[in-house]
Amino acid sequence: MRDVKEYICEKSERLDTFLASQIAQTRSQIAQLIKQEVVFVDDKLVARPGVKLKAGQKIKVEFPELKIDEVNTNLLEEVSWAKDVEVLYEDEDIMVINKPSGVTVHPAPSVKEPTLVDWLKFKGIRLSTISGEERHGIVHRLDKGTSGAMVIAKTNEAHEFLSQQLQDKSMGRYYLAIIAPPLKEDVTTVESNIGRSSSNRLKMASGLEHGKYAKTMFKQLLLSDDERMQLIACKLFTGRTHQIRVHLESLNRHIVGEHLYAQSPKMEKSERILLHAYIIYFIHPTTKELLSFEAKYDENMKSFIEKKFDMEKVNEVTELEYITDSFTTDI
């Protein structure tokens, strides 16, 4: 049976703004709810989030029942990573994991193998939205080939709190990457709009007038022994698709192991893209404590670094404090 609630508007304002304040959800989620055709104003069905309300009007919401998607446990048992996902931290509100390289986060028609969302379903993390869909606690994403730190929300309240931190920049991430050729400046900042490439729909492109604003800072850490490659740290100030790769390409630099964006045929080969979400920090949704977590890179990336770099120096420049102190806090 559906949960039905009624609200009275006390002043003139937009429907989505009013419901967002009443239900404690974002306006985008309210818009999804309205699309379900479950919102009524004075008993008349409404279809637009921007409907202007008048003082005294009655708003009724018939909340949809949650649709439960089943998870194929047999598929999960067939992949080795599902048994080895490293949990860096977990409590009643959140889970912080070290996502393996090669794992897709969200299911899609083109994705045949198990995803991180399947793993979360199996772990019992099945959050509902007010529109009746499951969202499984995914607050931010990592590309399939990228490994590293991800925070997962275990309650709707934690999801909203963490999502807001993505918007106000109180959540942040630092990445490690191995690139070629090396950067010229110690710290390089790239600010440019990113949007879908007109020549290749699989790629994103930088400098597009109608793209979304993006900002990345790159910090030199260490040259390889032959000085052809460089270990760098990357600080994201926005979260656009392929942002690090696109901004590096705008500098004519590329990540080792990258195949989608242009690179020299003479470039070193790697089994995986050598891009790793190394550090994540955020405010805990319940305790309001500032937390920081470090995710170690996998054996594949470690083996490559050991062959090409001075490991004593690598250990020095990848200290957490060294990385965080290398970037300005100005945004």
BALOBA-1460 file (C-alpha; in Angstrom, 3 decimals):
// residues 331
<rec num="1" residu="m" x="0.000" y="0.000" z="0.000"/>
<rec num="2" residu="r" x="1.286" y="3.431" z="-0.928"/>
<rec num="3" residu="d" x="2.296" y="5.959" z="1.705"/>
<rec num="4" residu="v" x="0.169" y="9.112" z="1.162"/>
<rec num="5" residu="k" x="1.036" y="12.453" z="2.739"/>
<rec num="6" residu="e" x="-0.560" y="15.894" z="2.503"/>
<rec num="7" residu="y" x="1.021" y="19.331" z="2.941"/>
<rec num="8" residu="i" x="-0.351" y="22.890" z="3.061"/>
<rec num="9" residu="c" x="1.560" y="25.650" z="1.292"/>
<rec num="10" residu="e" x="1.883" y="28.785" z="3.449"/>
<rec num="11" residu="k" x="3.311" y="31.170" z="0.816"/>
<rec num="12" residu="s" x="3.651" y="31.551" z="-2.919"/>
<rec num="13" residu="e" x="6.552" y="29.426" z="-4.239"/>
<rec num="14" residu="r" x="7.486" y="26.756" z="-6.780"/>
<rec num="15" residu="l" x="6.128" y="23.245" z="-6.249"/>
<rec num="16" residu="d" x="9.550" y="21.580" z="-6.367"/>
<rec num="17" residu="t" x="11.031" y="24.112" z="-3.933"/>
<rec num="18" residu="f" x="8.137" y="23.609" z="-1.515"/>
<rec num="19" residu="l" x="8.281" y="19.787" z="-1.607"/>
<rec num="20" residu="a" x="12.072" y="19.770" z="-1.319"/>
<rec num="21" residu="s" x="11.760" y="21.645" z="1.980"/>
<rec num="22" residu="q" x="8.933" y="19.430" z="3.243"/>
<rec num="23" residu="i" x="10.412" y="16.061" z="2.324"/>
<rec num="24" residu="a" x="14.094" y="16.984" z="2.814"/>
<rec num="25" residu="q" x="15.093" y="15.905" z="-0.694"/>
<rec num="26" residu="t" x="16.844" y="17.656" z="-3.570"/>
<rec num="27" residu="r" x="14.823" y="19.429" z="-6.260"/>
<rec num="28" residu="s" x="16.103" y="16.968" z="-8.863"/>
<rec num="29" residu="q" x="14.687" y="14.083" z="-6.842"/>
<rec num="30" residu="i" x="11.416" y="15.967" z="-6.420"/>
<rec num="31" residu="a" x="11.320" y="16.334" z="-10.217"/>
<rec num="32" residu="q" x="11.730" y="12.563" z="-10.574"/>
<rec num="33" residu="l" x="8.886" y="12.079" z="-8.118"/>
<rec num="34" residu="i" x="6.591" y="14.407" z="-10.078"/>
<rec num="35" residu="k" x="7.364" y="12.444" z="-13.266"/>
<rec num="36" residu="q" x="5.876" y="9.392" z="-11.557"/>
<rec num="37" residu="e" x="2.468" y="11.180" z="-11.665"/>
<rec num="38" residu="v" x="1.923" y="10.916" z="-7.927"/>
<rec num="39" residu="v" x="1.778" y="14.606" z="-6.951"/>
<rec num="40" residu="f" x="-1.529" y="16.492" z="-6.736"/>
<rec num="41" residu="v" x="-2.311" y="20.145" z="-6.058"/>
<rec num="42" residu="d" x="-5.861" y="20.669" z="-4.752"/>
<rec num="43" residu="d" x="-6.583" y="17.092" z="-5.955"/>
<rec num="44" residu="k" x="-5.444" y="17.864" z="-9.530"/>
<rec num="45" residu="l" x="-2.520" y="15.873" z="-10.941"/>
<rec num="46" residu="v" x="0.522" y="18.032" z="-11.768"/>
<rec num="47" residu="a" x="3.288" y="17.175" z="-14.208"/>
<rec num="48" residu="r" x="5.665" y="20.153" z="-13.941"/>
<rec num="49" residu="p" x="8.120" y="20.854" z="-11.092"/>
<rec num="50" residu="g" x="7.884" y="24.609" z="-11.727"/>
<rec num="51" residu="v" x="4.159" y="24.940" z="-10.989"/>
<rec num="52" residu="k" x="3.602" y="28.083" z="-8.921"/>
<rec num="53" residu="l" x="1.788" y="27.426" z="-5.657"/>
<rec num="54" residu="k" x="-0.462" y="29.844" z="-3.814"/>
<rec num="55" residu="a" x="-0.798" y="30.208" z="-0.047"/>
<rec num="56" residu="g" x="-3.335" y="27.758" z="1.338"/>
<rec num="57" residu="q" x="-3.145" y="25.195" z="-1.459"/>
<rec num="58" residu="k" x="-3.108" y="21.510" z="-0.509"/>
<rec num="59" residu="i" x="-0.418" y="19.252" z="-1.960"/>
<rec num="60" residu="k" x="-0.858" y="15.489" z="-1.828"/>
<rec num="61" residu="v" x="1.907" y="12.992" z="-2.564"/>
<rec num="62" residu="e" x="1.277" y="9.283" z="-3.132"/>
<rec num="63" residu="f" x="4.777" y="7.895" z="-2.620"/>
<rec num="64" residu="p" x="5.544" y="4.956" z="-4.960"/>
<rec num="65" residu="e" x="6.403" y="1.573" z="-3.502"/>
<rec num="66" residu="l" x="10.051" y="0.587" z="-3.757"/>
<rec num="67" residu="k" x="10.936" y="-1.548" z="-6.778"/>
<rec num="68" residu="i" x="13.391" y="-4.222" z="-5.701"/>
<rec num="69" residu="d" x="15.915" y="-5.391" z="-8.308"/>
<rec num="70" residu="e" x="17.238" y="-8.902" z="-7.842"/>
<rec num="71" residu="v" x="20.973" y="-9.586" z="-7.876"/>
<rec num="72" residu="n" x="22.472" y="-12.594" z="-9.650"/>
<rec num="73" residu="t" x="24.708" y="-14.045" z="-6.945"/>
<rec num="74" residu="n" x="26.006" y="-16.702" z="-9.336"/>
<rec num="75" residu="l" x="27.589" y="-14.016" z="-11.508"/>
<rec num="76" residu="l" x="29.270" y="-12.445" z="-8.487"/>
<rec num="77" residu="e" x="30.712" y="-15.796" z="-7.429"/>
<rec num="78" residu="e" x="32.382" y="-16.115" z="-10.827"/>
<rec num="79" residu="v" x="34.482" y="-12.935" z="-10.508"/>
<rec num="80" residu="s" x="37.480" y="-12.794" z="-8.186"/>
<rec num="81" residu="w" x="37.199" y="-9.092" z="-7.328"/>
<rec num="82" residu="a" x="33.840" y="-9.576" z="-5.563"/>
<rec num="83" residu="k" x="35.596" y="-11.516" z="-2.791"/>
<rec num="84" residu="d" x="38.465" y="-9.056" z="-2.493"/>
<rec num="85" residu="v" x="36.920" y="-5.580" z="-2.366"/>
<rec num="86" residu="e" x="38.876" y="-3.825" z="0.376"/>
<rec num="87" residu="v" x="36.661" y="-2.090" z="2.923"/>
<rec num="88" residu="l" x="38.659" y="0.789" z="4.396"/>
<rec num="89" residu="y" x="35.965" y="1.850" z="6.880"/>
<rec num="90" residu="e" x="32.362" y="0.980" z="7.733"/>
<rec num="91" residu="d" x="29.733" y="2.020" z="10.258"/>
<rec num="92" residu="e" x="25.935" y="2.297" z="10.297"/>
<rec num="93" residu="d" x="25.949" y="5.311" z="7.961"/>
<rec num="94" residu="i" x="28.743" y="4.848" z="5.445"/>
<rec num="95" residu="m" x="31.214" y="2.451" z="3.873"/>
<rec num="96" residu="v" x="34.540" y="3.478" z="2.316"/>
<rec num="97" residu="i" x="35.999" y="1.006" z="-0.178"/>
<rec num="98" residu="n" x="39.011" y="0.639" z="-2.441"/>
<rec num="99" residu="k" x="37.385" y="-0.074" z="-5.823"/>
<rec num="100" residu="p" x="39.366" y="-2.515" z="-7.969"/>
<rec num="101" residu="s" x="40.413" y="-1.528" z="-11.486"/>
<rec num="102" residu="g" x="38.251" y="-3.087" z="-14.201"/>
<rec num="103" residu="v" x="35.018" y="-2.932" z="-12.204"/>
<rec num="104" residu="t" x="32.079" y="-0.959" z="-13.635"/>
<rec num="105" residu="v" x="30.114" y="0.996" z="-11.032"/>
<rec num="106" residu="h" x="26.613" y="1.167" z="-12.552"/>
<rec num="107" residu="p" x="24.721" y="-1.502" z="-14.541"/>
<rec num="108" residu="a" x="23.854" y="-0.707" z="-18.175"/>
<rec num="109" residu="p" x="22.469" y="-2.674" z="-21.124"/>
<rec num="110" residu="s" x="25.980" y="-2.886" z="-22.604"/>
<rec num="111" residu="v" x="27.512" y="-4.160" z="-19.338"/>
<rec num="112" residu="k" x="27.382" y="-7.955" z="-19.115"/>
<rec num="113" residu="e" x="29.663" y="-8.540" z="-16.139"/>
<rec num="114" residu="p" x="28.764" y="-7.899" z="-12.462"/>
<rec num="115" residu="t" x="29.043" y="-4.291" z="-11.303"/>
<rec num="116" residu="l" x="29.834" y="-2.565" z="-8.045"/>
<rec num="117" residu="v" x="26.100" y="-1.925" z="-7.640"/>
<rec num="118" residu="d" x="25.532" y="-5.708" z="-7.837"/>
<rec num="119" residu="w" x="28.101" y="-6.154" z="-5.077"/>
<rec num="120" residu="l" x="26.352" y="-3.540" z="-2.925"/>
<rec num="121" residu="k" x="22.990" y="-5.269" z="-3.447"/>
<rec num="122" residu="f" x="24.604" y="-8.513" z="-2.345"/>
<rec num="123" residu="k" x="25.964" y="-6.732" z="0.734"/>
<rec num="124" residu="g" x="22.440" y="-5.537" z="1.549"/>
<rec num="125" residu="i" x="22.951" y="-1.843" z="0.762"/>
<rec num="126" residu="r" x="19.699" y="-1.063" z="-1.066"/>
<rec num="127" residu="l" x="18.683" y="2.547" z="-0.576"/>
<rec num="128" residu="s" x="15.318" y="3.745" z="-1.817"/>
<rec num="129" residu="t" x="14.547" y="7.076" z="-3.415"/>
<rec num="130" residu="i" x="11.274" y="8.920" z="-3.009"/>
<rec num="131" residu="s" x="10.484" y="8.054" z="-6.639"/>
<rec num="132" residu="g" x="10.530" y="4.348" z="-5.823"/>
<rec num="133" residu="e" x="13.846" y="3.519" z="-7.502"/>
<rec num="134" residu="e" x="16.883" y="1.948" z="-5.840"/>
<rec num="135" residu="r" x="20.172" y="3.833" z="-5.831"/>
<rec num="136" residu="h" x="22.442" y="1.600" z="-3.722"/>
<rec num="137" residu="g" x="24.358" y="4.354" z="-1.976"/>
<rec num="138" residu="i" x="26.525" y="5.484" z="-4.901"/>
<rec num="139" residu="v" x="27.465" y="9.086" z="-4.097"/>
<rec num="140" residu="h" x="30.178" y="9.609" z="-6.727"/>
<rec num="141" residu="r" x="31.567" y="7.445" z="-9.502"/>
<rec num="142" residu="l" x="34.887" y="6.145" z="-10.744"/>
<rec num="143" residu="d" x="35.505" y="5.034" z="-14.323"/>
<rec num="144" residu="k" x="35.785" y="1.296" z="-14.934"/>
<rec num="145" residu="g" x="39.568" y="1.274" z="-15.247"/>
<rec num="146" residu="t" x="40.192" y="3.652" z="-12.361"/>
<rec num="147" residu="s" x="40.793" y="2.118" z="-8.952"/>
<rec num="148" residu="g" x="40.665" y="3.657" z="-5.524"/>
<rec num="149" residu="a" x="38.712" y="5.262" z="-2.729"/>
<rec num="150" residu="m" x="34.923" y="5.568" z="-2.904"/>
<rec num="151" residu="v" x="32.463" y="6.448" z="-0.151"/>
<rec num="152" residu="i" x="29.134" y="4.592" z="-0.121"/>
<rec num="153" residu="a" x="26.063" y="5.834" z="1.751"/>
<rec num="154" residu="k" x="24.114" y="3.234" z="3.732"/>
<rec num="155" residu="t" x="21.109" y="5.423" z="4.561"/>
<rec num="156" residu="n" x="19.109" y="7.974" z="2.585"/>
<rec num="157" residu="e" x="20.072" y="10.655" z="5.101"/>
<rec num="158" residu="a" x="23.777" y="9.891" z="4.672"/>
<rec num="159" residu="h" x="23.342" y="9.919" z="0.894"/>
<rec num="160" residu="e" x="21.819" y="13.408" z="0.940"/>
<rec num="161" residu="f" x="24.487" y="14.744" z="3.313"/>
<rec num="162" residu="l" x="27.374" y="13.359" z="1.273"/>
<rec num="163" residu="s" x="25.851" y="14.465" z="-2.043"/>
<rec num="164" residu="q" x="25.638" y="18.010" z="-0.713"/>
<rec num="165" residu="q" x="29.345" y="17.881" z="0.123"/>
<rec num="166" residu="l" x="30.119" y="17.125" z="-3.505"/>
<rec num="167" residu="q" x="28.316" y="20.336" z="-4.388"/>
<rec num="168" residu="d" x="29.853" y="22.596" z="-1.746"/>
<rec num="169" residu="k" x="33.366" y="21.083" z="-2.148"/>
<rec num="170" residu="s" x="33.690" y="19.923" z="1.470"/>
<rec num="171" residu="m" x="34.302" y="16.446" z="0.003"/>
<rec num="172" residu="g" x="37.503" y="16.121" z="-1.991"/>
<rec num="173" residu="r" x="39.686" y="13.580" z="-3.775"/>
<rec num="174" residu="y" x="43.367" y="13.290" z="-4.685"/>
<rec num="175" residu="y" x="44.456" y="10.934" z="-7.466"/>
<rec num="176" residu="l" x="47.786" y="9.393" z="-8.430"/>
<rec num="177" residu="a" x="48.635" y="8.905" z="-12.107"/>
<rec num="178" residu="i" x="51.624" y="7.984" z="-14.229"/>
<rec num="179" residu="i" x="51.833" y="10.145" z="-17.332"/>
<rec num="180" residu="a" x="54.005" y="10.819" z="-20.353"/>
<rec num="181" residu="p" x="55.609" y="13.097" z="-21.211"/>
<rec num="182" residu="p" x="56.317" y="14.825" z="-17.859"/>
<rec num="183" residu="l" x="54.683" y="18.124" z="-16.938"/>
<rec num="184" residu="k" x="56.809" y="21.266" z="-17.292"/>
<rec num="185" residu="e" x="55.553" y="23.132" z="-14.213"/>
<rec num="186" residu="d" x="55.627" y="21.918" z="-10.604"/>
<rec num="187" residu="v" x="51.906" y="22.708" z="-10.241"/>
<rec num="188" residu="t" x="49.617" y="23.074" z="-13.260"/>
<rec num="189" residu="t" x="45.990" y="24.212" z="-13.058"/>
<rec num="190" residu="v" x="43.546" y="23.548" z="-15.881"/>
<rec num="191" residu="e" x="40.144" y="25.242" z="-16.000"/>
<rec num="192" residu="s" x="37.997" y="24.557" z="-19.052"/>
<rec num="193" residu="n" x="34.507" y="23.418" z="-19.937"/>
<rec num="194" residu="i" x="34.117" y="19.699" z="-20.634"/>
<rec num="195" residu="g" x="31.443" y="18.172" z="-22.856"/>
<rec num="196" residu="r" x="30.781" y="15.252" z="-25.186"/>
<rec num="197" residu="s" x="33.137" y="15.107" z="-28.179"/>
<rec num="198" residu="s" x="31.430" y="15.752" z="-31.525"/>
<rec num="199" residu="s" x="33.857" y="13.437" z="-33.339"/>
<rec num="200" residu="n" x="33.736" y="10.457" z="-30.955"/>
<rec num="201" residu="r" x="30.728" y="9.938" z="-28.681"/>
<rec num="202" residu="l" x="32.780" y="7.732" z="-26.346"/>
<rec num="203" residu="k" x="35.091" y="10.634" z="-25.570"/>
<rec num="204" residu="m" x="34.761" y="13.933" z="-23.780"/>
<rec num="205" residu="a" x="36.417" y="17.121" z="-25.014"/>
<rec num="206" residu="s" x="37.885" y="20.197" z="-23.336"/>
<rec num="207" residu="g" x="37.240" y="23.855" z="-24.139"/>
<rec num="208" residu="l" x="33.659" y="23.473" z="-25.342"/>
<rec num="209" residu="e" x="31.535" y="26.599" z="-25.073"/>
<rec num="210" residu="h" x="28.456" y="24.655" z="-24.022"/>
<rec num="211" residu="g" x="30.282" y="22.150" z="-21.808"/>
<rec num="212" residu="k" x="30.306" y="22.088" z="-18.014"/>
<rec num="213" residu="y" x="32.932" y="23.998" z="-16.038"/>
<rec num="214" residu="a" x="35.765" y="21.814" z="-14.739"/>
<rec num="215" residu="k" x="38.910" y="22.482" z="-12.728"/>
<rec num="216" residu="t" x="41.862" y="20.187" z="-12.057"/>
<rec num="217" residu="m" x="45.266" y="20.784" z="-10.451"/>
<rec num="218" residu="f" x="48.268" y="18.598" z="-11.275"/>
<rec num="219" residu="k" x="51.362" y="18.308" z="-9.049"/>
<rec num="220" residu="q" x="54.694" y="16.833" z="-10.098"/>
<rec num="221" residu="l" x="55.787" y="14.093" z="-7.703"/>
<rec num="222" residu="l" x="58.622" y="12.106" z="-9.280"/>
<rec num="223" residu="l" x="60.287" y="11.405" z="-12.648"/>
<rec num="224" residu="s" x="60.793" y="7.806" z="-13.749"/>
<rec num="225" residu="d" x="64.355" y="6.460" z="-13.836"/>
<rec num="226" residu="d" x="64.600" y="7.155" z="-17.588"/>
<rec num="227" residu="e" x="62.819" y="10.550" z="-17.129"/>
<rec num="228" residu="r" x="60.284" y="9.704" z="-19.849"/>
<rec num="229" residu="m" x="57.371" y="9.319" z="-17.437"/>
<rec num="230" residu="q" x="56.206" y="11.078" z="-14.304"/>
<rec num="231" residu="l" x="54.245" y="10.184" z="-11.206"/>
<rec num="232" residu="i" x="51.811" y="13.016" z="-10.490"/>
<rec num="233" residu="a" x="49.054" y="13.862" z="-8.033"/>
<rec num="234" residu="c" x="45.747" y="15.265" z="-9.278"/>
<rec num="235" residu="k" x="43.294" y="17.345" z="-7.286"/>
<rec num="236" residu="l" x="39.690" y="17.486" z="-8.543"/>
<rec num="237" residu="f" x="37.588" y="20.555" z="-7.837"/>
<rec num="238" residu="t" x="34.717" y="19.296" z="-10.006"/>
<rec num="239" residu="g" x="33.611" y="15.812" z="-11.011"/>
<rec num="240" residu="r" x="33.150" y="15.689" z="-14.782"/>
<rec num="241" residu="t" x="33.305" y="12.483" z="-16.815"/>
<rec num="242" residu="h" x="36.921" y="11.634" z="-17.786"/>
<rec num="243" residu="q" x="37.985" y="14.962" z="-16.282"/>
<rec num="244" residu="i" x="41.598" y="14.082" z="-15.460"/>
<rec num="245" residu="r" x="42.204" y="12.409" z="-18.823"/>
<rec num="246" residu="v" x="40.585" y="15.234" z="-20.781"/>
<rec num="247" residu="h" x="42.482" y="17.990" z="-18.968"/>
<rec num="248" residu="l" x="45.763" y="16.102" z="-19.396"/>
<rec num="249" residu="e" x="45.046" y="15.679" z="-23.105"/>
<rec num="250" residu="s" x="44.597" y="19.451" z="-23.350"/>
<rec num="251" residu="l" x="48.210" y="19.661" z="-22.137"/>
<rec num="252" residu="n" x="49.317" y="16.963" z="-24.627"/>
<rec num="253" residu="r" x="49.935" y="14.586" z="-21.724"/>
<rec num="254" residu="h" x="48.428" y="11.121" z="-21.349"/>
<rec num="255" residu="i" x="48.074" y="8.474" z="-18.671"/>
<rec num="256" residu="v" x="49.991" y="5.233" z="-19.175"/>
<rec num="257" residu="g" x="47.564" y="2.421" z="-20.016"/>
<rec num="258" residu="e" x="44.978" y="4.820" z="-21.467"/>
<rec num="259" residu="h" x="43.472" y="3.669" z="-24.767"/>
<rec num="260" residu="l" x="40.559" y="6.034" z="-25.445"/>
<rec num="261" residu="y" x="42.477" y="9.304" z="-25.615"/>
<rec num="262" residu="a" x="45.338" y="9.927" z="-28.050"/>
<rec num="263" residu="q" x="48.839" y="8.847" z="-27.107"/>
<rec num="264" residu="s" x="52.160" y="8.018" z="-28.722"/>
<rec num="265" residu="p" x="52.622" y="4.449" z="-30.046"/>
<rec num="266" residu="k" x="56.039" y="4.501" z="-28.329"/>
<rec num="267" residu="m" x="54.444" y="5.073" z="-24.926"/>
<rec num="268" residu="e" x="54.933" y="2.463" z="-22.204"/>
<rec num="269" residu="k" x="52.252" y="-0.242" z="-22.099"/>
<rec num="270" residu="s" x="50.285" y="-1.277" z="-19.020"/>
<rec num="271" residu="e" x="47.562" y="-3.857" z="-18.369"/>
<rec num="272" residu="r" x="45.403" y="-1.147" z="-16.811"/>
<rec num="273" residu="i" x="45.150" y="2.620" z="-16.878"/>
<rec num="274" residu="l" x="47.524" y="3.881" z="-14.191"/>
<rec num="275" residu="l" x="45.052" y="6.231" z="-12.504"/>
<rec num="276" residu="h" x="44.139" y="5.693" z="-8.869"/>
<rec num="277" residu="a" x="41.872" y="7.590" z="-6.455"/>
<rec num="278" residu="y" x="44.402" y="7.704" z="-3.635"/>
<rec num="279" residu="i" x="42.827" y="9.906" z="-0.954"/>
<rec num="280" residu="i" x="39.249" y="10.895" z="-0.166"/>
<rec num="281" residu="y" x="38.112" y="13.253" z="2.583"/>
<rec num="282" residu="f" x="34.634" y="14.296" z="3.736"/>
<rec num="283" residu="i" x="32.578" y="15.187" z="6.796"/>
<rec num="284" residu="h" x="30.836" y="12.255" z="8.455"/>
<rec num="285" residu="p" x="27.047" y="12.598" z="8.070"/>
<rec num="286" residu="t" x="26.310" y="11.831" z="11.743"/>
<rec num="287" residu="t" x="29.356" y="12.737" z="13.827"/>
<rec num="288" residu="k" x="30.238" y="15.741" z="11.590"/>
<rec num="289" residu="e" x="33.899" y="14.757" z="11.994"/>
<rec num="290" residu="l" x="36.269" y="15.422" z="9.085"/>
<rec num="291" residu="l" x="37.512" y="12.025" z="7.896"/>
<rec num="292" residu="s" x="40.298" y="11.154" z="5.470"/>
<rec num="293" residu="f" x="41.096" y="7.756" z="3.930"/>
<rec num="294" residu="e" x="44.029" y="6.498" z="1.893"/>
<rec num="295" residu="a" x="43.530" y="3.648" z="-0.614"/>
<rec num="296" residu="k" x="46.659" y="1.731" z="-1.606"/>
<rec num="297" residu="y" x="47.102" y="1.038" z="-5.326"/>
<rec num="298" residu="d" x="46.903" y="-2.570" z="-6.504"/>
<rec num="299" residu="e" x="49.730" y="-5.023" z="-7.268"/>
<rec num="300" residu="n" x="49.549" y="-4.315" z="-11.005"/>
<rec num="301" residu="m" x="50.177" y="-0.600" z="-10.564"/>
<rec num="302" residu="k" x="52.677" y="-1.247" z="-7.777"/>
<rec num="303" residu="s" x="54.685" y="-3.616" z="-9.984"/>
<rec num="304" residu="f" x="54.859" y="-1.032" z="-12.782"/>
<rec num="305" residu="i" x="56.030" y="1.695" z="-10.393"/>
<rec num="306" residu="e" x="58.667" y="-0.574" z="-8.841"/>
<rec num="307" residu="k" x="60.155" y="-1.279" z="-12.296"/>
<rec num="308" residu="k" x="60.250" y="2.349" z="-13.464"/>
<rec num="309" residu="f" x="60.735" y="4.510" z="-10.337"/>
<rec num="310" residu="d" x="62.953" y="4.815" z="-7.260"/>
<rec num="311" residu="m" x="60.675" y="3.274" z="-4.620"/>
<rec num="312" residu="e" x="62.343" y="5.041" z="-1.695"/>
<rec num="313" residu="k" x="61.485" y="8.372" z="-3.294"/>
<rec num="314" residu="v" x="58.001" y="7.141" z="-4.295"/>
<rec num="315" residu="n" x="57.247" y="6.352" z="-0.664"/>
<rec num="316" residu="e" x="58.339" y="9.857" z="0.344"/>
<rec num="317" residu="v" x="56.235" y="11.754" z="-2.197"/>
<rec num="318" residu="t" x="53.117" y="9.637" z="-1.677"/>
<rec num="319" residu="e" x="52.877" y="10.341" z="2.035"/>
<rec num="320" residu="l" x="49.372" y="11.637" z="2.762"/>
<rec num="321" residu="e" x="50.557" y="14.927" z="4.262"/>
<rec num="322" residu="y" x="52.978" y="15.525" z="1.385"/>
<rec num="323" residu="i" x="50.136" y="15.154" z="-1.139"/>
<rec num="324" residu="t" x="47.610" y="17.315" z="0.711"/>
<rec num="325" residu="d" x="50.162" y="20.031" z="1.511"/>
<rec num="326" residu="s" x="51.170" y="20.233" z="-2.170"/>
<rec num="327" residu="f" x="47.916" y="21.870" z="-3.252"/>
<rec num="328" residu="t" x="46.466" y="25.246" z="-2.444"/>
<rec num="329" residu="t" x="43.128" y="25.237" z="-0.623"/>
<rec num="330" residu="d" x="41.833" y="28.098" z="-2.786"/>
<rec num="331" residu="i" x="39.052" y="27.095" z="-5.175"/>
